[in-house]
């Protein structure tokens, strides 16, 4: 039984970049959804391209397991074909509702040779976590290894997140399952440290980063809650204990993605 503590340095980057199996599985589900929707194989690429406002070449790459749609197109595709977005991306049923953290899907492959689109921004994925005293992540070249995840600017605007305040890290453990499974990646809005009842936050607990639901207690105290409450009962801290154990809010979790 392990606590859901962030160990971003343990994340294996290779499966995110070399995702042939992910693309292949997606193309099979896409073909299955098209068949179910009555879209014949001949001319399928043209029909989808017109519907989604992309080029037939782009759709051809999806169908031939050469690439994945960007998130906004993935959502449009699922809606048009009448299937679950979660199933189209992962081939599984959608998990339990998850509070303020929204599942936005597979992360886009990005490196220094891949140009960003006009409506995209690259968010740092921290390969190694280092926290400052109460102020969140230490921002220096030593701990930013250059890994990035692609986000649509429209997505950040929807959640009122400034790109410069967004950070992504990996999580391990089972204390927040089934909402945040072991191996998830979360997006944290470090510009939002205002405690909101029952929302998911990243917290600095004496130098370690945890993902938890938070509640206020009378007298300035804090109740820290895990979704896996049977194995991880809620913890309560008085205002004095919060100071003693150096518990601070790093930022609010606004996004997560499950790596399969």
Order of alpha helices (4+ residues) and beta strands (2+ residues): beta-alpha-alpha-alpha-alpha-alpha-alpha-beta-beta-beta-beta-beta-alpha-beta-beta-beta-beta-beta-beta-alpha-beta
